Amino acid sequence: MTDTDEETLAALLRSKPHLYQSSVMLAREARGFELGKAKGRAAGTAEALLQMIVARGQELSDEQRARIHECDDTAQLMDWIRRASKLPSMYDVLGIRDPWI
């Protein structure tokens, strides 16, 4: 198969995927796409929170940083961003006290 043949076949598959893929496969692909978007949103929101914390001059413990990075709930991360903009310490935002600080 030549490169042109592969490109033509790929274009055909993209133009009418319902003819060449099962509904189960299309549903899985859609769920995977949505999951990827949600994870990307959560990662971006977590990064925004971390940048806000740094900009405010707050320090994070390893436990606090891990909790932010591990959170995949965008609503929770947005709540933390709102709280971080108002509260004086990361303990007040996340509810985790670092025993070393």
C-alpha positions, 0 to 999 in steps of 0.5 A: 500500500502506498502512502497515497493509498493509506491517506485515502483510506484514513480520510475515508475512515474519518469521513464515515466512522460509523460505517467502519467501527462498531457502536461499542468501539465508538462509545469507548473512544468517546468515553476515552476522549472525555476522560482525557479532556477531564484529566487535562482540565484537572491538571490545568486547574491544579497547576493554576492553584499551585501558581496562585499559591506561589504568587501569594508567597505560601509554602507547600509541604510535600503532602499538600503538593501531592494532594493537589497533584493527585486530585482529579476532581475539578470542582474540588480544585476550583473550591481550593482556588477560591479558598486560596484566594482568601485564606491565610494559610494552606492548612486553611485551604486544604485542611492538611497540617505539615508537622514540620512547619 
